Amino acid sequence: MTHLVPFMKHILLVAVLTCFPFVLRAGDGTKKVGGEFIYYADASLSLKEAKSLAIENAKLQAIAKEFGTIITQDTRSSDHLTESDERSYFLQLNSAEVKGEWVEDLKEPVCEVVEVLSDMLVIKTVVSGRARAISNDACEFEVKVLRNGTEARFADTNFKNGDDLFLSFRAPVSGYIAVYLIDEAPEAYCLLPYSKEDSGQQFVRHGREHIFFSPAHATPQDIYKVDELNMTCSDANVEHNQLYVIFSPNPFTKALDEQQDELIPRHLSFKDFSKWLSKCRKRDKNMGVQVIHLTIRNNE
Protein backbone atom coordinates (compact mmCIF):
# COMPACT_ATOMS: atom_id res chain seq x y z
CA MET A 1 0.00 0.00 0.00
CA THR A 2 1.49 3.31 -0.93
CA HIS A 3 1.88 6.15 1.44
CA LEU A 4 -1.23 7.97 2.50
CA VAL A 5 -1.01 11.60 2.28
CA PRO A 6 0.04 15.14 3.40
CA PHE A 7 -0.70 16.67 6.74
CA MET A 8 0.89 19.69 8.21
CA LYS A 9 2.76 19.62 11.48
CA HIS A 10 0.94 21.04 14.44
CA ILE A 11 3.19 24.04 14.62
CA LEU A 12 2.30 27.68 14.60
CA LEU A 13 2.86 29.19 11.21
CA VAL A 14 2.92 32.92 10.85
CA ALA A 15 1.72 33.93 7.42
CA VAL A 16 2.46 37.39 6.17
CA LEU A 17 -0.15 38.21 3.58
CA THR A 18 0.20 40.67 0.76
CA CYS A 19 -2.92 40.17 -1.28
CA PHE A 20 -3.94 41.73 -4.54
CA PRO A 21 -7.39 40.16 -4.94
CA PHE A 22 -9.09 40.12 -8.27
CA VAL A 23 -12.73 39.20 -8.66
CA LEU A 24 -14.85 38.22 -11.64
CA ARG A 25 -18.34 36.83 -11.41
CA ALA A 26 -18.96 33.61 -13.31
CA GLY A 27 -22.23 32.18 -14.52
CA ASP A 28 -21.91 29.22 -12.13
CA GLY A 29 -21.84 31.46 -9.06
CA THR A 30 -18.09 31.25 -8.56
CA LYS A 31 -15.70 34.18 -8.35
CA LYS A 32 -12.16 34.48 -9.60
CA VAL A 33 -9.88 35.03 -6.62
CA GLY A 34 -6.17 34.96 -5.95
CA GLY A 35 -3.15 37.08 -5.33
CA GLU A 36 0.40 37.10 -4.09
CA PHE A 37 1.16 36.02 -0.54
CA ILE A 38 4.32 36.03 1.59
CA TYR A 39 4.65 33.27 4.18
CA TYR A 40 7.05 32.89 7.06
CA ALA A 41 7.28 29.14 7.70
CA ASP A 42 9.13 27.40 10.51
CA ALA A 43 12.56 26.24 9.31
CA SER A 44 11.96 22.78 10.83
CA LEU A 45 9.54 22.04 7.98
CA SER A 46 10.75 20.29 4.87
CA LEU A 47 10.70 22.48 1.77
CA LYS A 48 7.93 20.36 0.23
CA GLU A 49 5.79 20.61 3.35
CA ALA A 50 6.41 24.36 3.72
CA LYS A 51 5.35 24.97 0.10
CA SER A 52 2.28 22.76 0.48
CA LEU A 53 1.24 24.67 3.59
CA ALA A 54 1.95 28.00 1.90
CA ILE A 55 -0.30 27.12 -1.05
CA GLU A 56 -3.13 25.88 1.15
CA ASN A 57 -3.08 28.96 3.33
CA ALA A 58 -2.69 31.27 0.34
CA LYS A 59 -5.94 29.88 -1.03
CA LEU A 60 -7.64 30.31 2.34
CA GLN A 61 -6.45 33.91 2.58
CA ALA A 62 -7.72 34.65 -0.92
CA ILE A 63 -11.11 33.18 0.02
CA ALA A 64 -11.18 35.09 3.31
CA LYS A 65 -10.34 38.33 1.51
CA GLU A 66 -13.33 37.92 -0.79
CA PHE A 67 -15.93 36.18 1.38
CA GLY A 68 -14.77 36.96 4.93
CA THR A 69 -14.28 34.70 7.92
CA ILE A 70 -16.73 32.89 10.17
CA ILE A 71 -14.84 32.80 13.48
CA THR A 72 -13.27 36.24 13.31
CA GLN A 73 -12.48 36.33 17.03
CA ASP A 74 -10.27 33.26 16.61
CA THR A 75 -8.50 34.51 13.50
CA ARG A 76 -5.98 36.54 15.44
CA SER A 77 -4.66 39.19 13.12
CA SER A 78 -3.03 42.59 13.19
CA ASP A 79 -2.55 45.07 10.38
CA HIS A 80 0.14 47.66 9.97
CA LEU A 81 1.82 49.61 7.19
CA THR A 82 5.23 48.49 6.01
CA GLU A 83 6.83 50.40 3.15
CA SER A 84 3.39 51.76 2.24
CA ASP A 85 1.96 48.24 1.84
CA GLU A 86 -0.83 47.12 4.10
CA ARG A 87 -0.12 43.62 5.34
CA SER A 88 -2.08 41.26 7.54
CA TYR A 89 -0.63 38.69 9.88
CA PHE A 90 -2.75 35.55 10.37
CA LEU A 91 -2.19 32.66 12.76
CA GLN A 92 -3.38 29.22 11.68
CA LEU A 93 -6.36 30.22 9.58
CA ASN A 94 -8.15 27.03 8.57
CA SER A 95 -10.94 26.03 6.24
CA ALA A 96 -13.52 25.99 9.05
CA GLU A 97 -13.05 29.74 9.52
CA VAL A 98 -13.69 31.07 6.02
CA LYS A 99 -17.05 31.74 4.40
CA GLY A 100 -16.13 30.26 1.05
CA GLU A 101 -14.51 27.26 -0.57
CA TRP A 102 -11.92 26.82 -3.29
CA VAL A 103 -13.48 25.20 -6.36
CA GLU A 104 -10.62 24.93 -8.86
CA ASP A 105 -7.21 26.23 -9.87
CA LEU A 106 -7.09 28.47 -12.93
CA LYS A 107 -3.29 28.36 -12.92
CA GLU A 108 -0.79 26.13 -11.19
CA PRO A 109 0.22 27.70 -7.85
CA VAL A 110 3.73 29.17 -7.86
CA CYS A 111 6.01 29.04 -4.80
CA GLU A 112 9.40 30.64 -4.42
CA VAL A 113 11.67 30.79 -1.39
CA VAL A 114 12.78 34.42 -1.33
CA GLU A 115 14.83 34.33 1.87
CA VAL A 116 16.19 31.76 4.33
CA LEU A 117 16.46 32.98 7.91
CA SER A 118 17.87 31.16 10.90
CA ASP A 119 14.47 30.03 12.16
CA MET A 120 12.16 30.38 9.19
CA LEU A 121 11.68 30.25 5.43
CA VAL A 122 10.22 33.22 3.60
CA ILE A 123 8.04 31.90 0.78
CA LYS A 124 6.28 33.94 -1.89
CA THR A 125 3.18 32.19 -3.21
CA VAL A 126 0.92 33.17 -6.12
CA VAL A 127 -2.47 31.48 -6.51
CA SER A 128 -5.26 31.94 -9.03
CA GLY A 129 -8.56 30.10 -9.02
CA ARG A 130 -12.30 30.12 -8.62
CA ALA A 131 -14.08 30.03 -5.27
CA ARG A 132 -17.65 30.32 -4.13
CA ALA A 133 -19.47 31.36 -1.00
CA ILE A 134 -20.43 28.52 1.28
CA SER A 135 -24.16 27.96 1.11
CA ASN A 136 -26.47 26.02 3.38
CA ASP A 137 -27.09 23.57 0.53
CA ALA A 138 -24.02 21.42 1.22
CA CYS A 139 -24.79 18.49 3.52
CA GLU A 140 -22.95 18.32 6.80
CA PHE A 141 -21.56 14.96 7.84
CA GLU A 142 -19.38 13.47 10.55
CA VAL A 143 -16.21 11.59 9.72
CA LYS A 144 -13.44 10.18 11.93
CA VAL A 145 -10.14 8.56 10.95
CA LEU A 146 -9.47 5.54 13.15
CA ARG A 147 -6.07 3.93 13.80
CA ASN A 148 -5.75 0.23 14.68
CA GLY A 149 -9.33 -0.07 15.93
CA THR A 150 -12.92 0.63 14.95
CA GLU A 151 -14.23 2.32 18.10
CA ALA A 152 -14.36 6.08 18.61
CA ARG A 153 -11.49 5.92 21.11
CA PHE A 154 -9.16 4.94 18.27
CA ALA A 155 -9.65 8.27 16.46
CA ASP A 156 -6.21 9.51 15.38
CA THR A 157 -4.50 11.13 12.39
CA ASN A 158 -0.94 10.22 13.39
CA PHE A 159 0.10 6.81 12.07
CA LYS A 160 3.15 4.59 12.28
CA ASN A 161 4.38 2.35 9.48
CA GLY A 162 2.18 -0.76 9.43
CA ASP A 163 -0.85 0.72 11.21
CA ASP A 164 -4.35 -0.14 10.00
CA LEU A 165 -6.67 2.59 8.77
CA PHE A 166 -10.43 2.60 9.34
CA LEU A 167 -13.01 5.31 8.74
CA SER A 168 -16.17 6.16 10.70
CA PHE A 169 -18.86 8.04 8.76
CA ARG A 170 -22.33 9.32 9.59
CA ALA A 171 -24.69 11.66 7.69
CA PRO A 172 -28.19 13.03 8.42
CA VAL A 173 -29.48 11.92 5.01
CA SER A 174 -28.87 8.93 2.80
CA GLY A 175 -26.45 9.50 -0.03
CA TYR A 176 -23.15 8.63 -1.63
CA ILE A 177 -19.56 8.83 -0.39
CA ALA A 178 -16.16 8.76 -2.04
CA VAL A 179 -12.77 8.83 -0.30
CA TYR A 180 -9.42 9.63 -1.92
CA LEU A 181 -5.94 9.58 -0.46
CA ILE A 182 -3.45 12.11 -1.85
CA ASP A 183 0.26 11.39 -1.44
CA GLU A 184 3.24 13.68 -1.79
CA ALA A 185 3.76 12.94 -5.51
CA PRO A 186 0.90 14.05 -5.64
CA GLU A 187 -1.17 11.09 -6.78
CA ALA A 188 -4.84 10.43 -5.88
CA TYR A 189 -5.75 6.92 -4.70
CA CYS A 190 -9.41 5.87 -4.62
CA LEU A 191 -10.18 4.20 -1.28
CA LEU A 192 -13.97 4.39 -1.62
CA PRO A 193 -15.91 3.11 -3.50
CA TYR A 194 -14.19 -0.21 -2.90
CA SER A 195 -12.21 -1.55 -5.83
CA LYS A 196 -14.70 -4.41 -6.36
CA GLU A 197 -17.69 -2.06 -6.47
CA ASP A 198 -18.66 -2.18 -10.15
CA SER A 199 -21.16 0.70 -9.93
CA GLY A 200 -18.46 3.24 -9.03
CA GLN A 201 -20.71 4.45 -6.20
CA GLN A 202 -20.72 3.84 -2.43
CA PHE A 203 -24.16 4.22 -0.87
CA VAL A 204 -24.63 5.17 2.81
CA ARG A 205 -27.83 5.24 4.87
CA HIS A 206 -28.91 8.24 6.92
CA GLY A 207 -28.28 8.27 10.67
CA ARG A 208 -26.27 5.05 10.62
CA GLU A 209 -22.59 4.90 11.58
CA HIS A 210 -20.66 3.23 8.78
CA ILE A 211 -17.25 1.72 9.52
CA PHE A 212 -15.25 1.37 6.31
CA PHE A 213 -12.26 -0.89 5.55
CA SER A 214 -13.39 -3.39 8.19
CA PRO A 215 -14.80 -6.78 7.01
CA ALA A 216 -16.33 -7.24 10.47
CA HIS A 217 -18.65 -4.28 9.85
CA ALA A 218 -19.72 -5.22 6.32
CA THR A 219 -22.97 -6.97 5.41
CA PRO A 220 -22.67 -10.64 4.39
CA GLN A 221 -23.36 -9.79 0.75
CA ASP A 222 -20.74 -7.01 0.70
CA ILE A 223 -17.96 -8.50 2.82
CA TYR A 224 -16.05 -9.70 -0.25
CA LYS A 225 -15.84 -6.12 -1.54
CA VAL A 226 -14.09 -4.66 1.51
CA ASP A 227 -10.56 -3.37 0.96
CA GLU A 228 -8.42 -3.49 4.11
CA LEU A 229 -5.91 -0.65 4.35
CA ASN A 230 -2.45 -0.64 5.86
CA MET A 231 -0.47 2.58 6.15
CA THR A 232 3.15 2.55 5.01
CA CYS A 233 6.00 5.01 5.13
CA SER A 234 8.65 4.25 2.52
CA ASP A 235 12.07 5.89 2.47
CA ALA A 236 11.39 9.05 4.44
CA ASN A 237 11.19 9.19 8.21
CA VAL A 238 7.80 10.87 7.94
CA GLU A 239 5.22 11.30 5.19
CA HIS A 240 2.29 13.68 5.01
CA ASN A 241 -0.95 12.79 3.26
CA GLN A 242 -4.43 14.19 2.75
CA LEU A 243 -7.69 12.30 2.91
CA TYR A 244 -10.53 13.79 0.83
CA VAL A 245 -13.96 12.68 2.08
CA ILE A 246 -16.71 13.60 -0.40
CA PHE A 247 -20.43 13.20 0.30
CA SER A 248 -23.65 14.11 -1.50
CA PRO A 249 -27.29 13.04 -1.23
CA ASN A 250 -27.22 12.97 -5.03
CA PRO A 251 -25.67 10.07 -6.97
CA PHE A 252 -22.21 10.63 -8.42
CA THR A 253 -19.62 8.27 -9.86
CA LYS A 254 -15.96 8.11 -8.88
CA ALA A 255 -13.27 9.59 -11.13
CA LEU A 256 -11.86 7.62 -14.05
CA ASP A 257 -8.76 5.86 -12.68
CA GLU A 258 -6.54 2.88 -13.35
CA GLN A 259 -4.99 -0.01 -11.43
CA GLN A 260 -1.39 -0.99 -12.06
CA ASP A 261 -0.98 -3.31 -9.07
CA GLU A 262 -3.72 -5.31 -7.36
CA LEU A 263 -2.13 -4.53 -3.98
CA ILE A 264 -2.37 -0.78 -4.58
CA PRO A 265 -5.68 1.12 -4.82
CA ARG A 266 -6.81 2.45 -8.16
CA HIS A 267 -5.34 5.89 -8.81
CA LEU A 268 -5.08 8.93 -11.05
CA SER A 269 -3.02 12.11 -11.06
CA PHE A 270 -3.95 14.77 -8.54
CA LYS A 271 -4.47 17.19 -11.44
CA ASP A 272 -7.09 14.91 -13.02
CA PHE A 273 -8.65 14.27 -9.62
CA SER A 274 -8.94 18.02 -9.01
CA LYS A 275 -10.62 18.52 -12.40
CA TRP A 276 -13.09 15.72 -11.64
CA LEU A 277 -13.92 17.11 -8.19
CA SER A 278 -14.30 20.64 -9.55
CA LYS A 279 -16.81 19.46 -12.17
CA CYS A 280 -18.74 17.46 -9.56
CA ARG A 281 -18.99 20.42 -7.19
CA LYS A 282 -20.09 22.79 -9.95
CA ARG A 283 -22.90 20.42 -10.90
CA ASP A 284 -23.93 19.57 -7.33
CA LYS A 285 -24.35 22.32 -4.72
CA ASN A 286 -25.30 19.67 -2.15
CA MET A 287 -21.87 18.04 -2.34
CA GLY A 288 -19.69 18.52 0.73
CA VAL A 289 -15.96 17.87 1.09
CA GLN A 290 -13.78 17.41 4.15
CA VAL A 291 -9.98 17.25 3.93
CA ILE A 292 -8.21 15.42 6.76
CA HIS A 293 -4.43 15.65 7.15
CA LEU A 294 -2.53 12.50 8.07
CA THR A 295 1.02 11.88 9.24
CA ILE A 296 2.79 8.53 8.79
CA ARG A 297 6.13 7.88 10.55
CA ASN A 298 8.64 5.09 10.30
CA ASN A 299 8.98 2.89 13.34
CA GLU A 300 12.20 3.87 15.05
N, C-alpha and C positions, 0 to 999 in steps of 0.2 A: 504494500500500500504506500503510495507516495505521501510526501509530507502534506500536512493539512494546515494551514494558511495564515496570513500575516496578522499579528496583533501588535499593538504598541505597548511598550513598557509602561508600567504605572509610575511614570515620573512626571514631574511638573515641567511642561514645556511653555516657554514664554514666546509668544508669537508677536512679532512686530508687524503690523499691517499697514501697508500703503496701498490703498485700493483706488482704482480708477474704474468704477463700475460703468458698464454700458448696458442699456436695456432696450429691447425691441420686442414688441408684442407679437406673438405668433397665433395662427388660427386655432391651434390646439390648446390654447390657454397657457402655454409656457412663455417664459421670458428669457432673453439672451442675457447672461450675466457673466462676470469674470473680472479680471484685473491682475495687477502685479502685487505680490505680497512678499514681505521680507520676514523670514523666520529665524529665531535664535533657538537652536536645538542643542540639547545636552550633548557634550562631546563623547559621552559613554555609548551613545547610539552608534550602530553601524551606519555607513553612508546610505545604504539601501533603505534601512528603516527610517532614517532621518528624512530622506526624500519622500518616502511613502507617507509619513506623517505630515510633512509639509504640504503635499498635494491634497490630502484629505482635509486638513484644516483650511487651506486656501479656498477650497470649494465651500466649506461651511461659512467662512467669512464672507464670501461673495453672496451666498444665500442670505445671510444675516443682514448684509448691507441693503439688500433689496426688499426682503420680506420682514425683517426684524427678528427679535428673539422672544421666546416664550418665558423663560425664567430669567428675566433681566437682573434680578437681585443676586443671582448666583453667577452671572457672567461678569466677574470682577474686571473692570476695565478703567483705564484712565487715559485721558487725551491731553496732549500738549503739542506745542509748535516746535519743530526742530527744522532749522534752515528753511523756514516758511512753508514746510509741509506738515499738514495735520496728520498725526499718526495715532493709532489706537493700540493699546496693549491688552491682549486677551489671555486669560489663563484657562486652559483646558475646556474650550468651547466644544460641545459635542452635539451630535445630531438630534438629541432629545430637546435641545434648547433653541432650535431655530424653527421659524414658522414656514419653512419651505423644504423642498427636497430636490436634489440634483437628478435630472432625468437622463441627460446624455452629454458626452463631450462633443464639442464642435471641432476642437483641435486637440492634439496630444498635449498634455501638460508638459511644461518645460521647467526643469530645475537646474539651478547653477549655484555652486558653493562660491560665494563672493569673498569670504574671509574665514580664516580658521583662527580662533582664539584659544586660549589655554583651557577654557572650560566649556566652550560651545562652538557650534558651527553656525555660520551666518549663511542662510540659503535664500536665494531669490527664486520665487515660483510664479509662473504665469499660467493662469487657467482660463479657459473659454468654453462655455457650454450653455445648455438650456436647463432652467429650473422652473418649478411651479410652486404656488402656495399650497400648503397642506390643507386639504379639505376634510370635512367630516365623513366623506364617502368611503375612505379607506378603512377596511376592517381591522380592528385591533385584535391581537392574539397574544398568547403567552407561550414563550418557548424557553427551555432550559437545556444547556449542554451538560451532560452527565459523564463523569469519568469513573470507569471501573465499577459501575453499579447503576441500577435503574430506579432507585428511590431518590426523593428530593434532596436528601442529605448528601448525595454524591455530586451535586451541582458544582462544577468547576470548569474554568477555561485554561488552566495551566496543566499541561500534560507532560509525562515522561515517555521516552521511547518505549514502545510496547504496550502502552495503556489502551484500553478499550474505550470507544466512543459510543455513547447513546444519546438520544434526543427525546425530550419530553415536549409535547405540543398540545395546546388546547385552544379552541376558538369558540366564540359565542354562536356561530352559525356553521352549518355544513358547507364544505367547499373543497378546494384543491390546494395541495402544498407541493412545493419543489424546494430542494436544498442543494446548494452548490458550495464546494470547497475551492477556494482560490489560493494557490501556492505562490511562492516568491518569483516564479518564472516571468510573468504570471500565466498560469494555466487554470482553467475552470473544470473541476471534476464533478460530475452529476452523482450525488449520493441518493437523492430521491427525485423522481420515482425510482424504485429498485430496478436494477438492470434487467430483471426477468419480467418486468411489467410491460407487456406489449402495447398497451394503450398510450403509454407516454404520460399518463396522468396518475396522481396519487390522491385518492379521495379520503377525506376525514369527516367524521360526524360531529355535529355541534355538541358542546358541553362535555365531551368525553376526552379523558387524557389518553393520548396516543404515545406509546413508547416505541420509537423506531430503532432499527438495527439490533433488535433483540428477538430471537425466535420464540422465546418463552412468552412473549406478549403478542404474538401473531395468531390469527385465527387458523384453524386446521387447514382450511383451503388455501391460505396464503403463506403458510410457514415456509414453503419451498422457495418463495420469492425473496425472502429476507437476506439482505447483504449484511454481514457482520464486519465491523470496521475496527481496524487496529492502527493506532497512530505511530508513525515512525519519524525519526530525525536522522537524516543521512550523514553527511560529512561534517556539517556545522555543529557547534555545541548547542545552538539554539535556532529554532526556525519559527517564523511568525506567519500565521495563516488567517484567512477570513472565511467565515461561514455565512453565506447568504441564505436566509430563510424567507421564502416567498409564498404568500397566501392570498387567495381570492375566493369569494363565493361563486365566481363564474369559472366555467371550465377553461383551462388553457393547457397547452401541450409543451413539454420540455423542449429545450433547444436542440437543434440538429447536431449530433456529436458522433464520435467514433470510438471504437475499442481496439486497442493495439495489443493488450495483454489481458487475459481473463482474470488475473489477480489484481488488476488496477481498474478503478471505475472508469466508465465512459467519460470522454473529455473533449474539450474544444478550447480554442484560444480565448483569453480573457477579452480580447477585442471583439470577437464574434459573440461571446456571451453578453457583453455590454450592449451590443446592437440588438440582440434578441430581447433582453430585459427592457431596453428603452422602448421598443415597439410594443411590447406587452403592456407596459405602464401607460403609454399613450392611448391604447385602445381600451384600457380597463381602469377607470378611476377608483374602483373598489379594491384594486390590488395593493397589498401592503408588503413592505420589505423590511426585515431587520438584518443588520450586519453585526455578527458577533466575532470578536477578535480572540484568536487562540494562540497560545505559546506552547511549543513542543521542545523539550530539552533532552539531551543525551543523558543516559544514566552514568553518573561519575562517582 
